[in-house]
């Protein structure tokens, strides 16, 4: 929603009229232009989302036969603020703090592509967490800690998924919580150069988080990226491989998590590239330990398809041409004809891209243009040839880097 003074009920009424006029959709869809003046003045876009979260065999959706949940929200344009801890002569930036929903995370959820139902599992987890809290389930009999651990190799989008999840849930639960708070802890800064102070810094950081949790109108997300740096395995510490200060830090983190998990409006999101180095007691506290690996060929196809759609929208690829989805290719038995030829080529490029991280895949369309095109516009055939060359070059560079190690 744009900056508007219109009542939410009036906006909902107009949006429902829009959906009544366009009640058959084929997957996710977004309107940015409206034939009704009221929507034009007060709404930036209307999106139908998450149609494929659970659907294994996507079909046209009749909105008139669905229970449609409308979420109206206004994006916070302010960037992150810093949470500082003063330590004698030093001012330590301990965390970054966003008020949600934030403009910089808009569209992030949709841009993340995974093979397994990672997104729906995470959404279902938080829904169950709230249900058990609402029904006053005795946490001494059935335990849950409000802790999510995403682990896997670098570049697979774990941190982005945490931020996108916080944004998504803030919007979904807007009828329950007025806004969201996301605190991304700067794990490395909390290790003071005065070893004995690190445990105290962790405690002070969580005291600030407790102040946010005390506002029951806010849904609070605590993001600890590379959590292994704060929860180094205590077995290594005791063996003398790590300084004793690390033990105090681990103990402080576990104590603080145990304290804030009692509150129904907090979720702790953590990521790790090195799960073997995380303290076992922390791993036990994680309700969900979700592996996030490199994308498969099918996921890569969807990533590339979204990149090509964006370049066609911006007229870097011109003229626009319709590409088939993998589902549509399956329906015609992957037979090559004038309609399917380019999509089959994209499928082939996707298969040979397996092994590349999501982070690298999102860069490849840019590198394809920069290295092999360097023109204001290019046909889709020309771009796919360049993309194929860029993939080959990426693997060549990986091979050379490995030989140097």
N, C-alpha and C positions, 0 to 999 in steps of 0.2 A: 504494500500500500504506500502511495506517495504521502507527503505531508498533507494530511487532510483533517478537516474538522467534522466530517460526516460521521454519523452514528454507525457503529458496526452492524447493527440490525438492518439498517437501510442498505448497506453494502452487501450483506448476505442475501437480502431479497433480490437485489439486482443481479448478483452472481448466479443465484438459483435460476433466474429467468434466462440467463445466458446458457446455462447448462441444459435447460429444458429445450432450448432451440437447437442445441448441438448435443444430443443425448447419446449418440453412438461415437465411440472413440476407439482408435487402434493403438493402444499403448499410451505412454505419457504424451501430454500435449500442452502447449502454452499459447495463450492469447496475449498479444501486446497491443493490439488495436481493437477498438470496440465501436459498434454502430450506435451505442447508447451514450448520450452526452454525460450522464451522471457517472458512468464507469470511466469514461475518458478523463474527467476532471479529478476523480478520487482514487483511481486504481492504476498502478503501474503495469501489473501483469496478473493473469489468472492461470494457474498451472494445475493440471491433473498429474499426480505423481505416484510413484511406487506401484504401478500396475503390474510390474514384473517381479516384485519381491518374492511372491510365493508361487506365481504361475509358472509351471514347467512347460505348458503348451499354450502360449498366448493366443487368445481369441478376441474378436471384437467385443467391446464392453458396452452394455446398455446401461447408461447411468440412471435411467428411470427405474431400473430394477435393483439398483444398489443403494445401500445406506451411505450416502456421501457425507463425510465429515469436512466441514469448512473451517479453515484456520486463517484468520485475518491477522496480519502482522505488519509492523513498520520496522525497517532496518535501521540499526544504530550506525550512523555514519562516522562516529568517533573511532579512531584507531585504539590500539592497546595503550594502557597506562602502565607505569612501572610500580611494583611494590618494593620499597627500599627498606633495608635494615641497617641502622647505624651501628657500626662496630668500632668503638674508640675513634681513631682518626680516619676510618674508612667508611664509605657509604656503599653498601652491597646491594646490587640489583638482584633481589631474590626471586622475583616472579614477574610475569606479564599478566595483565588483567584486562579482560574484555567484558563489556556488557552485551548480552545476546538478546535477540538475533543481530549479528554484526554484518555490515555490508560486505566486508572482505571475505566472509565465508559463504556468501550467497552463491548457490550453484555448485558448491564444493562436493556435497553429497552425491549429486547426479554424475559428477565427473569421475568418481571412483568406481572402477569396474573390477568385480571379483567373480570367480567361478562358483565357489560354494556360497551358501546363503549366509555369508558373514553379516551383512547388514540386517537382515530380518532377525537373525539370532540375537544381535545386540539390542535391537528394539524390543524384542520379546522379553529379554532379560530385565530391562528396566520396567516394562509393564508389569511383570510378575513381582518385582521388588516393591512397586507402589501398591499392588493388590494386597500383598502379604502385610504391608505396613497398615493399610486401611482397615484390614480385617483383624488387626491386632494379633497376628500369629505369634505365639510365644517363641522368641528367638533363642531361648535356652533349649527348646526342643527341636526346632528347625532353624538352622543357622544360615545366614547370608550376610556378607560383609560389604556389599556395595563396591566391590573392587573388580575391575576388568583388566586383564593382562593380554595385550596383543604382542605376539612375538614372531620373529622371522627375520630374514636377511634385510640389509639396508635397501632403501629405495622402493619398498613395496607399498608405501602410503599409510603406514601405521599411525603416524602422528596426524596426518591430514584426516584420517578416518575418525580419530578421537575428536578433533575439532568439529568435523562435519556432524558427528553424532550429537555433540552438545548443542549445536545449532538446531538440528532436526528435532530433538526432544523438547527444546525450549519452545519451538513453534507448535509441536503436537500437544504440548501440555499447557498452552497459553491460557486455557480456561481455568486452570488450577493455579499456575504461578504467573505472576505479572511480568516477570522478565527472568533471564538467565544470567549467571555469572560464570565465567571461565577463568580459572587461575592456572597458568602454566608455570610450574616451579622450575627455576633455573638450578638444576641439581648441582652443577659444577661450582656455582658461586657459593653454595652453602658450605663448601669445604673451606673453612677459614684457614688463612696462613698460620694462625695460632691454633694448632691441632686441637687443643682442649676445648675450643669454642664451637666446633662444628655441631655437636649434639644440641647445644643451647640455641644455635641459629635455627636449626630445624624446628625446635619447639616453639620459638618465637614466630616463625613463619606460619605454623599451624594455628597459633593463637590468632593471627590476623584472619586466617580462613574461618576460624570459629566465629568471628564477628560477622562475617558474611552469611554464615549458616543460620545465625540467630534471627535473620530476617526471613520469616516464614513465607513471604511473598516471592522469594527468589529460589530458583532451582540452581544449585551450585555444583559445578564440575571442577574437580581438581585433576589436572593433567601433569603426570610425572613422566617426562620423556627420558629414554635411556635409564630406566629405573635401577639398572644394575649399578650405576655410579653412586646411588644412595643406599642400596641394599646389598652391598658386596657380601658374599657368603661368609658368615662368621667362622666357618671351619677354616677358611684361608687365613683369617685374622689370627685365630688361635695358634695356627701352625707357624706364625711369624712372618707369613708372606705379606700381610697388610698391617699398617700401624694400628695400635689399640684404639685410636680415635674413630676408626671406621666402625668398630663394635658399638661405640656410643651412638654413632649416627644411625646404625641399623636399629638399635633399641629404641631410639627416639622416634623414628619413622613408624615402627610397629606400634608403639604406645599411642601415638597420635591417631593412627588409623583406627585403632580399637576404640578411641574416644569419640571420633566424629561419626563412626558408622551407626551410632545410636540414633542419628537424626535422619528423618525420612526424606529430606530435601537435598541430599548430597550423593554424588556418584564419583568414585575415584577411578580415573582412567590412566593406565600405565602402558608403556611400550618398552620393548627390549630387543636388541640385536643379539644379545649374549645371555640366553636364559640359564646356561650352566653356571654363571657367576652370581645369580640372584640367590639371596638367602632362602633356604627351604621354608622357613616360617612365613616369609612374605608370599611365596608361591602358594602355600596352603591357604592363605587368606583370599586369594583371587577366586571369585566364584566362576568366572569364565577365563579359560586360558586358550585363546584363539590363535591358531597359527595363520599367519598371512604370508603366503609365498609368492613367487613370481607368477605372473598371469599365464594361463594356457593360451593355445592358439585361438580358441573361441573368444576369450576375453580380449586378446590383442586385436582381433578383428573388430570388436565393438569399440575399442579405444581408437583405432585408426579411423573407423567410420565416423566417429564424433569429430575427429580432427579434420577430416575431409569436408564434412558438413559445414564446419566453421569457416574453412578457407573458401568454400563456395559462397557462403553468405557474405563474406568480405570481398568477393569477386577477385581473389588472387587465383583461384581455379575458376576458369570461365571458358565456355558457357557451363551453366549448371547441368549436371546429368544425374539421373536417378540411379542409386546403387541399391542392390538387393541385400537384405539382411541374411544372416546364416540360415535362419528359419526358412526364408523364401527359397534360398538355394537348395535346402534339403527337400522342399516340396516339389522341386522340378528335377530332383535326382542329380544335382550338380552337372546337368547337361549344359554344354557350352552353346550359346547362341548370341545374337546381337545384343539381347537384353542382359544376359548374364556374364558376358565376356569380362568386363571390367571388375565385377564383383568376384569372379573366380580368380582373377589376377591378384586382387587384394587378399583373398583367402590364402593364396600361395605365399605372398609376402608375409602374412601373419604367421604361417607355419614356420618359415625360416627365421622368424624373429623370436621364437621361443628361447628362453634363457636370459632375455633382457629384462631388466626391472621396469616397473611402471614409470619410474622417474625418467629413465632413458627413453622409453617409448614416446613419452609426451614431447621430448626434445627433437625426435627424429624428423617430423615434418618441417620444423624450422631448419634443421641441418640439411635436409634434402634440398630445400629452396636455396639456402646460402651457398652450398657447395656445387650444385648441379644445375640450377635454373637462373637465378639472378636476373629475373625479368619481372615486370609489374604483374603480368598475367601469364598463365600457363594452362594448357588443356589438362583434363584429368588423366589422359593417357600419358602425357609428358610428366605429370607429377608422380604417377605411380612408378614410372621408370626411375625417376630420381630417388624416390623413397626406397626402392629395391637396392639401388647403389649405396644409399646411406646406411641401410641395414648391413650390407656386406662390409662396408668400411668400419662400422662399429665393432663387428666381430674381429676384424683384422687388428684394430687398436687394442681390444681386450687381449688378444693373443700376444701382442708385443709387450703389453704391460705385464702379463703373467711371466713372460720370459725374462723380464728385468728384475723380478722379485727374487 
